[in-house]
Amino acid sequence: MTNSNISFNSTGEALRFVASEISAINSAFLEIHYPACGERFEK
């Protein structure tokens, strides 16, 4: 992680960042392919 543009204070912070990225990608995918069902996946 030392050569990354984003520095993390801890592994937990890195995991939260990755999880948020995955969540955003999944949300975008669902909005594109399943627009009528989008409300079901809102948290």
C-alpha positions as a printed NumPy array, in Angstrom:
array([[  0.   ,   0.   ,   0.   ],
       [  3.031,   2.279,   0.323],
       [  3.068,   3.116,  -3.393],
       [ -0.642,   3.896,  -3.52 ],
       [ -1.928,   7.42 ,  -4.081],
       [ -4.318,   6.891,  -1.167],
       [ -2.823,   6.343,   2.276],
       [ -4.782,   4.388,   4.857],
       [ -4.45 ,   4.734,   8.611],
       [ -5.293,   1.09 ,   9.118],
       [ -6.378,  -2.057,   7.337],
       [ -9.946,  -1.402,   8.495],
       [ -9.986,   1.941,   6.717],
       [ -8.724,   0.277,   3.535],
       [-11.399,  -2.405,   3.784],
       [-14.125,   0.208,   4.254],
       [-12.827,   2.044,   1.176],
       [-12.872,  -1.138,  -0.911],
       [-16.322,  -2.056,   0.376],
       [-17.675,   1.383,  -0.534],
       [-16.175,   1.092,  -4.02 ],
       [-17.739,  -2.345,  -4.523],
       [-21.076,  -1.059,  -3.22 ],
       [-20.985,   1.867,  -5.643],
       [-20.176,  -0.441,  -8.571],
       [-22.964,  -2.85 ,  -7.611],
       [-25.436,   0.008,  -7.244],
       [-24.53 ,   1.372, -10.666],
       [-24.831,  -2.094, -12.193],
       [-28.265,  -2.614, -10.65 ],
       [-29.456,   0.811, -11.78 ],
       [-28.389,   0.051, -15.354],
       [-29.65 ,  -3.518, -15.627],
       [-32.501,  -3.59 , -13.123],
       [-33.877,  -0.033, -12.873],
       [-37.321,  -1.204, -11.766],
       [-35.83 ,  -3.15 ,  -8.846],
       [-33.4  ,  -0.451,  -7.704],
       [-35.406,   0.478,  -4.628],
       [-34.991,  -3.018,  -3.194],
       [-31.223,  -2.606,  -2.967],
       [-31.215,   0.802,  -1.302],
       [-29.779,   0.653,   2.213]])
